[in-house]
Amino acid sequence: MFVPTDGQRSLLECEFLLPPAKVNRLKKSWAEPFRERILPLIDEEVFRDAYDQANGRPNTSIRLLVGLHLLKDWNDLTDEQMLEHLEFNLQWHYALGVESGSAHVCEKTLHNFRHKLMGNDRAQALFERVTRALAEADGVGLGRQRLDSTHVISNIAVLTRLGLFVETVTHFLKVVRQEAPDVFSTLNAGYAHRYLDREGYFSDAKREQARRRLPVVAQDAYDLVRVCENEAPVSGLPAFGLLKRLVDEQCEVVEPGGNDHGDQGPGDGEGGVQTGGPKVRLREPKTVASDSLQSPHDPDATYGHKGKGYEVQVAETCGDGNPYQIVTAVAVNGAHESDQKALLPMVEQLAASEMLPQTLLADTGYGSGANIVGCAERGVDLLAPVQDPHAPAPPEQFAQAIAQEVEAPAEPQAQATGSEAGAVGPKTAEQDSPAKPLGLNAFWFDFTCHEITACPGGQVPVSQHLAGGQMIADFPSTACGACPLASTCPIRELACGDRQLRRSPAVIATEIRQEEQQGAAFKELYRKRSGVESTNEELKGRHGLGGLRVRCRPRVALAAWLKALALNVKRAAKYHAAKIRAAVAASCPCPA
């Protein structure tokens, strides 16, 4: 049954039992702002629907459980270590406002509480409400933010291809032996011999042996799928689904008598079983999708150019006048997913949480004309370099978004942006010299690149509109015929003498940014972006995001939300603790 935390203080709390000198030292530590400023921000109503409203025992204090998890991720502790601190650490007792004699929580209670946070938006709502309240209370400006992604791996082993097959088959056989012993007894005894009785026999192969053993394991996996797919007690097991997924992603069937690879036949003198049925061979590694199975213990993990696991998107404030910076949003994506596609969902998430910035700094992985325009449509100025379309293309699976958006002209031209003034246009007359062909940078566009406000000659289109994803603007021959820039103007001349510009907003934004990013003004604004790298390292090193103790995407996402919130709380608590110590020092100067 849901019961809000009682705000009544107890006379048995350590504050009233310890000597005054020790209490004064507690009040100058992080525990004081944590108690007085952080705990009151935790809105327990977020969790009301997670508990029965009328029946059952009263819930453990939500404020206590949230506070415990913040301190846990602040210090990167295990559950056991966290509960030990709760039992015996006076600083934690003071910070959490609990009596030392009753400072105890069952470990099962922690597990149940985290379960209530997964698969819904409670953790995100908790993060956003506390973070927004911190920003409002301490005057942290949200107008300028920076975005980056960092690679994390869940609590799984990084397996080779052979190791992946062996571990998946072994996991399947263990589950079948436990859940369906009758079916297990009918399987060929060779499977148990190779994967259970001699666990790891195939995966510990030397490099020269792995090439021969891998086809044997692949054939075993396929045969097990073929034998068990009609066995009702087995075919419904998640372990069977993983084995079938592995075979479908990594193997292809070669009919008996087919032209199989000579070095990929089953049986290598080390226990291979000839079944007489269809044979399989391994697909070429480059044909295996990046979202294929990477571990039977974490089906959500994928493979990207940074390795196996996940990508965590992190947005953080970077205003010059902020007392401290806070993380404003996090999101967990597959390791195979492009940052290009992650940008706009992050912007929408920031908008929904009422923490949308006016300016967002990001690296080239996020920069494209489509993203610049998409952010502008949402009221955000995206400061991110765009890739040079003439540079060598990155691997296809990681460059699709860039390749689709960068359609710049053959010769990038000079440009300038009035992003601070809400318009895009030329910087100086010298840069738009008629001695060379003009580019789109010589025009003035609105903030979203949907309309032309003036051409290089100062003319306004007689009509313009969006059609088929392109901005179409028409200029009359009476204005363009006498223009001294007509010979270098990039606008196409029609048969009637009028001129028409037809470009997509993404192409316009791309060309403008290509020149803008070379200028000193852009580089001065952009230099703040690199600070998010240290925040990523702080999350991964100090708060344990780089060494997660959980598996699967829902738990990884929960860990990311809690660790990001713990980072914000830590920075706020340290900021206020320093102010408290400074105030005490100012009021009690040391005698000369």
C-alpha positions as CSV (number, residue, x, y, z in Angstrom):
1,M,0.0,0.0,0.0
2,F,1.3,3.4,-1.0
3,V,2.1,5.7,2.0
4,P,4.0,9.0,1.5
5,T,7.0,9.5,3.7
6,D,6.2,11.2,7.0
7,G,8.1,14.5,7.3
8,Q,8.1,14.4,11.1
9,R,11.7,14.4,12.5
10,S,12.6,11.8,15.1
11,L,14.4,12.7,18.3
12,L,16.4,9.4,17.9
13,E,18.2,10.7,14.7
14,C,21.9,11.0,15.1
15,E,21.7,14.8,14.9
16,F,20.2,14.9,18.3
17,L,22.4,12.1,19.8
18,L,25.9,13.1,18.7
19,P,28.1,15.7,20.3
20,P,27.6,19.2,19.0
21,A,31.1,19.3,17.5
22,K,30.5,16.2,15.4
23,V,27.1,17.5,14.3
24,N,28.7,20.7,13.1
25,R,31.2,18.7,11.1
26,L,28.3,16.8,9.5
27,K,26.6,20.0,8.6
28,K,29.6,21.2,6.7
29,S,29.8,18.0,4.6
30,W,27.8,16.9,1.5
31,A,25.3,15.3,3.8
32,E,23.7,18.6,4.8
33,P,22.7,19.8,1.3
34,F,21.7,16.3,0.4
35,R,19.3,16.2,3.3
36,E,18.0,19.7,3.0
37,R,18.0,20.3,-0.7
38,I,18.0,16.9,-2.5
39,L,15.6,14.7,-0.6
40,P,12.7,17.3,-0.6
41,L,12.9,17.3,-4.5
42,I,12.0,13.6,-4.7
43,D,8.4,13.5,-5.8
44,E,6.9,10.3,-4.4
45,E,3.7,10.7,-6.3
46,V,5.5,9.4,-9.4
47,F,5.4,6.0,-7.7
48,R,1.8,6.0,-6.4
49,D,0.4,3.9,-9.2
50,A,3.1,1.3,-8.6
51,Y,1.5,0.3,-5.3
52,D,-1.9,-0.9,-4.2
53,Q,-3.9,2.0,-3.0
54,A,-5.9,0.3,-0.3
55,N,-4.5,-3.1,0.7
56,G,-1.2,-4.6,1.8
57,R,1.6,-3.5,4.1
58,P,2.8,0.1,3.8
59,N,5.6,0.6,1.4
60,T,9.2,1.4,2.4
61,S,9.8,5.1,2.2
62,I,10.2,6.0,-1.5
63,R,12.3,9.0,-0.5
64,L,14.7,6.6,1.4
65,L,14.9,4.1,-1.5
66,V,15.6,6.8,-4.1
67,G,18.1,8.4,-1.8
68,L,19.9,5.1,-1.3
69,H,20.1,4.5,-5.0
70,L,21.5,8.0,-5.5
71,L,24.2,7.4,-3.0
72,K,24.9,4.0,-4.4
73,D,25.5,5.4,-7.9
74,W,27.3,8.4,-6.5
75,N,29.9,6.1,-5.1
76,D,29.5,3.2,-7.6
77,L,28.6,0.6,-4.9
78,T,27.1,-2.8,-5.0
79,D,23.8,-3.5,-3.2
80,E,25.8,-5.2,-0.4
81,Q,28.1,-2.3,0.0
82,M,25.1,0.2,-0.1
83,L,23.3,-1.7,2.7
84,E,26.4,-1.8,4.8
85,H,26.7,1.9,4.6
86,L,23.1,2.3,5.5
87,E,23.6,0.1,8.6
88,F,26.8,1.7,9.9
89,N,27.6,5.0,8.2
90,L,26.6,8.0,10.4
91,Q,27.0,10.4,7.4
92,W,24.4,8.4,5.5
93,H,22.1,8.3,8.5
94,Y,22.2,12.1,8.7
95,A,21.9,12.6,4.9
96,L,18.9,10.3,4.6
97,G,17.2,11.4,7.8
98,V,16.9,7.9,9.4
99,E,17.4,6.7,12.9
100,S,20.6,4.7,13.4
101,G,18.8,2.0,15.2
102,S,16.3,1.4,12.4
103,A,18.6,2.1,9.4
104,H,18.0,-1.2,7.5
105,V,16.4,-2.2,4.2
106,C,15.9,-5.7,2.9
107,E,17.8,-6.5,-0.3
108,K,14.7,-7.9,-1.8
109,T,13.0,-4.5,-1.3
110,L,15.7,-2.9,-3.5
111,H,15.1,-5.5,-6.2
112,N,11.4,-5.0,-6.2
113,F,11.8,-1.2,-6.2
114,R,14.1,-1.3,-9.3
115,H,11.6,-3.6,-11.0
116,K,8.9,-0.9,-10.6
117,L,11.3,1.5,-12.4
118,M,11.9,-0.7,-15.4
119,G,9.7,-0.8,-18.5
120,N,8.0,2.5,-17.8
121,D,8.8,6.2,-17.5
122,R,9.1,6.5,-13.8
123,A,12.9,6.6,-13.7
124,Q,12.9,9.2,-16.5
125,A,10.2,11.2,-14.7
126,L,12.2,11.1,-11.5
127,F,15.4,12.3,-13.3
128,E,13.7,15.1,-15.1
129,R,11.8,16.5,-12.1
130,V,14.8,16.5,-9.8
131,T,17.1,17.9,-12.5
132,R,14.7,20.6,-13.4
133,A,14.2,21.5,-9.8
134,L,18.0,21.8,-9.2
135,A,18.3,24.0,-12.3
136,E,15.6,26.3,-11.1
137,A,16.8,26.4,-7.5
138,D,20.5,27.1,-8.2
139,G,20.1,29.2,-11.4
140,V,21.6,26.7,-13.8
141,G,21.0,28.1,-17.3
142,L,19.6,25.6,-19.8
143,G,20.0,27.8,-22.9
144,R,23.3,26.3,-24.1
145,Q,23.9,22.6,-24.0
146,R,26.2,20.0,-25.5
147,L,25.5,16.5,-26.7
148,D,27.7,13.4,-27.1
149,S,27.5,9.6,-27.0
150,T,29.6,7.2,-25.1
151,H,29.9,3.4,-25.6
152,V,29.1,1.1,-22.7
153,I,28.9,-2.6,-22.4
154,S,26.6,-4.5,-20.1
155,N,27.8,-7.3,-17.7
156,I,28.7,-9.7,-20.5
157,A,31.8,-11.3,-21.9
158,V,33.1,-10.0,-25.2
159,L,32.9,-13.2,-27.2
160,T,34.6,-14.3,-30.4
161,R,32.4,-15.8,-33.1
162,L,33.3,-19.3,-31.9
163,G,32.7,-18.3,-28.3
164,L,29.3,-16.9,-29.2
165,F,28.2,-20.2,-30.8
166,V,29.5,-22.3,-28.0
167,E,28.0,-20.1,-25.2
168,T,24.6,-20.0,-27.0
169,V,24.5,-23.8,-27.5
170,T,25.7,-24.4,-23.9
171,H,23.1,-22.0,-22.5
172,F,20.4,-23.7,-24.5
173,L,21.4,-27.2,-23.4
174,K,21.5,-26.2,-19.7
175,V,18.1,-24.7,-19.9
176,V,16.7,-27.8,-21.7
177,R,18.3,-30.1,-19.2
178,Q,16.6,-28.2,-16.4
179,E,13.2,-27.3,-17.9
180,A,12.6,-30.3,-20.2
181,P,14.7,-33.3,-19.0
182,D,12.6,-35.7,-21.0
183,V,13.5,-34.0,-24.3
184,F,17.1,-33.6,-23.1
185,S,17.4,-37.4,-22.7
186,T,16.5,-37.9,-26.3
187,L,19.2,-35.7,-27.7
188,N,22.4,-37.2,-29.1
189,A,24.8,-37.8,-26.2
190,G,27.6,-36.0,-28.2
191,Y,26.0,-32.6,-27.4
192,A,26.3,-33.0,-23.7
193,H,29.8,-34.4,-24.1
194,R,31.0,-31.4,-26.1
195,Y,29.2,-28.5,-24.4
196,L,28.3,-29.6,-20.8
197,D,30.6,-32.4,-19.6
198,R,33.6,-30.6,-21.2
199,E,32.4,-27.0,-20.9
200,G,34.4,-24.6,-22.9
201,Y,36.1,-27.3,-24.9
202,F,35.4,-25.7,-28.2
203,S,35.7,-22.1,-27.2
204,D,39.2,-22.4,-25.7
205,A,40.5,-23.5,-29.1
206,K,43.8,-22.1,-30.3
207,R,43.6,-19.7,-33.2
208,E,44.5,-22.3,-35.8
209,Q,41.9,-24.8,-34.4
210,A,39.1,-22.3,-34.2
211,R,38.6,-22.2,-38.0
212,R,37.9,-26.0,-38.0
213,R,35.8,-26.1,-34.9
214,L,33.5,-23.2,-35.7
215,P,31.7,-25.0,-38.6
216,V,31.2,-28.0,-36.2
217,V,29.5,-25.8,-33.6
218,A,27.4,-24.1,-36.3
219,Q,26.2,-27.5,-37.6
220,D,25.4,-28.6,-34.0
221,A,23.4,-25.4,-33.5
222,Y,21.4,-25.9,-36.7
223,D,20.8,-29.6,-35.9
224,L,19.5,-28.7,-32.4
225,V,17.1,-26.2,-33.9
226,R,15.9,-28.7,-36.4
227,V,15.4,-31.4,-33.8
228,C,13.7,-29.2,-31.2
229,E,11.6,-26.8,-33.2
230,N,8.6,-29.3,-33.0
231,E,9.1,-30.1,-29.3
232,A,6.5,-28.0,-27.6
233,P,8.2,-27.8,-24.2
234,V,11.4,-26.6,-25.8
235,S,10.4,-24.5,-28.8
236,G,8.7,-22.0,-26.5
237,L,11.8,-21.4,-24.3
238,P,13.6,-18.1,-24.7
239,A,16.9,-20.0,-24.9
240,F,15.5,-21.8,-28.0
241,G,14.6,-18.5,-29.6
242,L,18.1,-17.2,-29.1
243,L,19.6,-20.3,-30.6
244,K,17.3,-20.1,-33.6
245,R,18.1,-16.4,-34.0
246,L,21.8,-17.1,-33.9
247,V,21.5,-19.8,-36.7
248,D,19.3,-17.6,-38.8
249,E,21.7,-14.6,-38.5
250,Q,25.0,-16.5,-38.9
251,C,24.3,-19.5,-41.1
252,E,22.9,-20.5,-44.4
253,V,21.7,-24.0,-45.4
254,V,23.6,-26.0,-47.9
255,E,21.5,-29.0,-49.2
256,P,23.2,-32.5,-49.1
257,G,25.4,-32.9,-52.0
258,G,25.7,-29.1,-52.4
259,N,29.0,-27.3,-53.1
260,D,29.9,-26.8,-49.5
261,H,33.2,-25.2,-48.5
262,G,35.8,-27.9,-48.1
263,D,37.0,-26.6,-44.8
264,Q,33.5,-26.2,-43.3
265,G,32.1,-29.7,-43.2
266,P,31.0,-31.0,-39.9
267,G,33.3,-33.2,-38.0
268,D,37.0,-32.4,-37.5
269,G,38.2,-35.5,-35.7
270,E,37.1,-34.0,-32.3
271,G,33.6,-35.3,-31.9
272,G,31.6,-33.9,-34.8
273,V,28.3,-35.7,-35.3
274,Q,27.1,-36.5,-38.8
275,T,23.3,-36.3,-38.9
276,G,22.7,-37.0,-42.6
277,G,20.4,-34.0,-42.9
278,P,20.9,-30.6,-44.4
279,K,24.3,-29.0,-43.8
280,V,25.0,-25.4,-43.0
281,R,27.9,-23.1,-43.6
282,L,28.8,-19.8,-42.0
283,R,27.9,-16.5,-43.6
284,E,30.6,-14.2,-44.5
285,P,31.2,-11.8,-41.5
286,K,30.5,-8.7,-43.6
287,T,27.0,-10.0,-44.5
288,V,26.0,-10.5,-40.8
289,A,23.9,-7.6,-39.6
290,S,25.3,-5.3,-36.9
291,D,22.1,-5.8,-34.7
292,S,22.7,-9.6,-34.6
293,L,23.0,-11.5,-31.4
294,Q,26.2,-10.7,-29.5
295,S,25.6,-12.7,-26.3
296,P,22.9,-15.2,-25.2
297,H,22.9,-13.4,-21.8
298,D,22.0,-10.0,-23.3
299,P,20.0,-10.3,-26.5
300,D,19.6,-6.5,-26.7
301,A,23.4,-5.8,-27.1
302,T,24.4,-5.0,-30.7
303,Y,27.7,-4.3,-32.5
304,G,28.9,-1.0,-33.7
305,H,32.2,0.7,-34.8
306,K,33.0,1.2,-31.1
307,G,32.4,-2.5,-30.2
308,K,29.7,-4.6,-28.7
309,G,27.1,-3.2,-26.2
310,Y,25.2,0.1,-26.2
311,E,25.5,3.8,-27.0
312,V,24.4,6.2,-24.3
313,Q,23.4,9.7,-25.4
314,V,24.3,12.4,-22.8
315,A,23.1,16.0,-23.0
316,E,24.6,18.5,-20.6
317,T,24.5,22.2,-19.9
318,C,27.5,24.3,-20.7
319,G,26.6,27.9,-19.9
320,D,29.5,30.1,-18.7
321,G,27.6,31.6,-15.8
322,N,26.3,28.3,-14.3
323,P,27.4,27.5,-10.8
324,Y,27.8,23.9,-11.9
325,Q,26.8,21.9,-15.0
326,I,24.0,19.3,-15.0
327,V,23.1,16.4,-17.3
328,T,19.7,17.2,-18.8
329,A,18.9,14.0,-20.7
330,V,20.2,10.5,-21.4
331,A,19.0,7.8,-23.8
332,V,20.3,4.3,-24.5
333,N,20.6,3.2,-28.1
334,G,22.0,0.1,-29.7
335,A,25.7,0.2,-30.5
336,H,24.9,-0.1,-34.2
337,E,22.6,2.9,-34.3
338,S,23.9,6.1,-35.8
339,D,24.2,9.3,-33.8
340,Q,22.6,11.0,-36.8
341,K,19.3,9.3,-36.0
342,A,19.6,9.9,-32.2
343,L,19.8,13.7,-32.3
344,L,16.2,14.7,-33.0
345,P,14.7,12.2,-30.5
346,M,17.0,13.7,-27.9
347,V,15.8,17.2,-28.8
348,E,12.2,16.1,-28.5
349,Q,13.0,14.5,-25.1
350,L,14.5,17.8,-23.9
351,A,11.4,19.6,-25.2
352,A,9.1,17.3,-23.4
353,S,11.0,17.7,-20.1
354,E,10.9,21.5,-20.5
355,M,14.7,21.7,-20.6
356,L,15.1,22.5,-24.3
357,P,18.2,24.6,-25.1
358,Q,18.4,27.5,-27.5
359,T,21.8,26.3,-28.7
360,L,23.0,22.7,-28.9
361,L,26.6,21.8,-29.5
362,A,27.5,18.4,-31.0
363,D,30.2,16.7,-32.9
364,T,30.3,15.8,-36.6
365,G,28.5,12.5,-36.0
366,Y,25.3,14.5,-35.4
367,G,25.9,17.2,-38.0
368,S,23.9,17.1,-41.2
369,G,21.7,19.5,-43.1
370,A,18.5,17.5,-42.2
371,N,19.5,17.7,-38.5
372,I,20.3,21.4,-38.6
373,V,16.9,22.1,-40.2
374,G,15.1,19.7,-37.9
375,C,16.5,21.4,-34.8
376,A,15.7,24.8,-36.2
377,E,12.1,23.8,-36.7
378,R,12.1,23.0,-33.0
379,G,13.6,26.3,-32.0
380,V,17.2,25.0,-31.5
381,D,20.4,26.2,-33.1
382,L,22.5,23.1,-33.8
383,L,26.2,23.9,-33.8
384,A,27.6,20.8,-35.3
385,P,30.1,20.5,-38.1
386,V,28.9,18.7,-41.2
387,Q,31.0,16.2,-43.0
388,D,32.8,17.2,-46.2
389,P,30.9,15.4,-49.0
390,H,34.2,15.0,-50.9
391,A,35.9,13.2,-48.0
392,P,36.2,9.4,-48.1
393,A,33.0,7.8,-46.9
394,P,33.0,6.0,-43.6
395,P,31.7,2.3,-43.4
396,E,28.3,2.1,-45.0
397,Q,26.3,1.1,-42.0
398,F,27.5,4.1,-40.0
399,A,27.3,6.6,-42.8
400,Q,23.8,6.1,-44.4
401,A,22.3,9.1,-42.7
402,I,25.1,11.3,-43.7
403,A,25.2,10.1,-47.3
404,Q,21.4,10.7,-47.6
405,E,21.6,14.3,-46.4
406,V,24.8,15.7,-47.7
407,E,24.0,16.7,-51.3
408,A,26.2,19.8,-51.4
409,P,27.2,21.3,-54.7
410,A,30.4,20.2,-56.3
411,E,32.3,23.3,-55.0
412,P,31.5,24.4,-51.4
413,Q,31.3,28.1,-51.2
414,A,31.8,30.7,-48.5
415,Q,28.9,31.3,-46.2
416,A,27.8,33.0,-43.0
417,T,25.1,32.5,-40.5
418,G,23.1,34.9,-38.4
419,S,22.1,32.2,-36.0
420,E,22.5,34.6,-33.1
421,A,20.1,37.0,-34.9
422,G,17.8,34.3,-36.2
423,A,18.8,34.6,-39.9
424,V,21.3,33.1,-42.3
425,G,23.1,35.2,-44.9
426,P,26.4,36.6,-46.1
427,K,29.1,37.9,-43.8
428,T,30.8,40.5,-45.9
429,A,30.8,41.9,-49.4
430,E,34.4,40.7,-49.9
431,Q,33.5,37.1,-49.3
432,D,30.8,37.4,-52.0
433,S,33.0,38.9,-54.7
434,P,31.5,38.5,-58.1
435,A,34.9,37.4,-59.4
436,K,34.0,33.8,-58.5
437,P,30.7,31.9,-58.7
438,L,28.4,32.6,-55.8
439,G,27.0,29.8,-53.6
440,L,23.9,29.5,-51.5
441,N,25.9,31.2,-48.7
442,A,25.5,34.5,-50.5
443,F,21.7,34.4,-49.9
444,W,19.8,35.3,-46.8
445,F,17.5,32.5,-45.4
446,D,15.2,32.3,-42.5
447,F,16.3,30.3,-39.4
448,T,14.9,27.0,-40.8
449,C,16.2,27.5,-44.4
450,H,12.6,27.3,-45.6
451,E,12.4,30.8,-47.1
452,I,14.7,33.3,-48.8
453,T,14.6,36.7,-47.3
454,A,17.0,38.3,-49.8
455,C,19.3,37.3,-52.7
456,P,22.9,38.6,-53.1
457,G,21.5,41.5,-55.0
458,G,19.0,42.4,-52.3
459,Q,16.0,41.1,-54.2
460,V,13.1,39.3,-52.6
461,P,11.4,36.4,-54.5
462,V,8.0,37.1,-56.0
463,S,6.9,33.7,-54.8
464,Q,8.3,30.8,-52.8
465,H,7.0,27.6,-51.4
466,L,7.9,24.1,-50.3
467,A,7.0,21.2,-52.6
468,G,8.4,17.7,-52.7
469,G,10.8,18.4,-49.9
470,Q,12.3,21.3,-51.8
471,M,12.2,25.1,-51.4
472,I,11.2,26.7,-54.6
473,A,11.7,30.5,-55.1
474,D,11.0,32.5,-58.2
475,F,12.7,35.8,-59.2
476,P,11.5,38.0,-62.0
477,S,13.6,38.8,-65.1
478,T,13.0,42.5,-64.5
479,A,15.0,42.3,-61.3
480,C,17.6,39.8,-62.4
481,G,18.3,41.0,-65.9
482,A,20.0,44.2,-64.7
483,C,21.7,42.6,-61.7
484,P,25.6,42.9,-61.8
485,L,25.8,39.5,-60.1
486,A,23.7,37.7,-62.6
487,S,26.7,36.0,-64.3
488,T,27.8,34.4,-61.1
489,C,24.4,33.7,-59.6
490,P,23.7,30.0,-58.9
491,I,19.9,30.5,-59.6
492,R,18.8,28.6,-62.8
493,E,17.5,30.8,-65.6
494,L,14.2,29.7,-67.1
495,A,13.3,30.0,-70.8
496,C,11.1,33.0,-70.1
497,G,14.0,34.9,-68.5
498,D,12.8,34.5,-65.0
499,R,15.1,32.7,-62.5
500,Q,14.2,29.9,-60.1
501,L,16.1,28.5,-57.1
502,R,15.1,24.9,-56.2
503,R,17.0,23.3,-53.3
504,S,16.0,21.2,-50.3
505,P,16.4,23.0,-46.9
506,A,18.9,20.2,-45.9
507,V,21.1,21.0,-48.8
508,I,21.0,24.7,-48.1
509,A,21.9,24.2,-44.5
510,T,24.7,21.8,-45.4
511,E,26.4,24.2,-47.8
512,I,26.1,27.1,-45.4
513,R,27.5,25.2,-42.4
514,Q,30.4,23.8,-44.5
515,E,31.8,27.3,-44.8
516,E,30.6,28.6,-41.4
517,Q,32.5,25.9,-39.6
518,Q,35.8,27.2,-41.0
519,G,35.3,30.6,-39.4
520,A,36.7,31.9,-36.1
521,A,33.2,32.8,-34.7
522,F,31.9,29.2,-35.1
523,K,35.1,27.7,-33.6
524,E,34.9,30.1,-30.6
525,L,31.3,29.0,-29.9
526,Y,32.0,25.4,-30.6
527,R,35.0,25.0,-28.3
528,K,32.7,24.4,-25.3
529,R,31.5,21.1,-26.8
530,S,34.6,19.1,-25.8
531,G,33.7,19.5,-22.1
532,V,31.0,16.8,-22.4
533,E,33.8,14.2,-23.0
534,S,35.0,14.7,-19.4
535,T,31.4,14.2,-18.2
536,N,31.2,10.9,-20.1
537,E,34.4,9.8,-18.4
538,E,33.1,10.9,-15.0
539,L,29.9,8.8,-15.5
540,K,31.9,5.8,-16.7
541,G,34.8,6.0,-14.2
542,R,33.5,7.6,-11.0
543,H,29.9,6.4,-11.3
544,G,30.3,3.0,-12.9
545,L,28.6,3.5,-16.3
546,G,31.7,2.0,-17.8
547,G,31.5,-1.2,-15.8
548,L,27.8,-2.0,-15.5
549,R,26.6,-4.8,-13.3
550,V,23.4,-5.4,-15.2
551,R,22.3,-6.9,-18.5
552,C,19.7,-6.1,-21.1
553,R,18.5,-2.8,-22.4
554,P,15.8,-2.0,-19.7
555,R,18.3,-2.4,-16.9
556,V,21.0,-0.6,-18.8
557,A,18.6,2.3,-19.4
558,L,17.6,2.4,-15.7
559,A,21.3,2.4,-14.6
560,A,22.0,5.3,-17.0
561,W,19.1,7.4,-15.6
562,L,20.1,6.8,-12.0
563,K,23.8,7.4,-12.6
564,A,23.2,10.6,-14.5
565,L,20.9,11.8,-11.7
566,A,23.5,10.8,-9.1
567,L,26.0,12.9,-11.0
568,N,23.7,15.9,-10.9
569,V,23.0,15.4,-7.2
570,K,26.7,15.1,-6.4
571,R,27.6,18.3,-8.2
572,A,24.8,20.2,-6.5
573,A,25.7,18.8,-3.0
574,K,29.4,19.6,-3.4
575,Y,28.5,23.1,-4.6
576,H,26.3,23.8,-1.6
577,A,28.7,22.1,0.8
578,A,31.5,24.4,-0.4
579,K,29.2,27.4,0.1
580,I,28.4,26.3,3.7
581,R,32.1,25.9,4.5
582,A,32.9,29.3,3.0
583,A,30.1,30.9,5.1
584,V,31.3,29.3,8.3
585,A,34.9,30.3,7.6
586,A,33.8,33.9,6.9
587,S,31.8,34.1,10.1
588,C,34.5,32.6,12.3
589,P,37.9,33.9,11.1
590,C,41.0,32.4,12.6
591,P,42.6,34.7,15.2
592,A,45.7,36.5,14.1
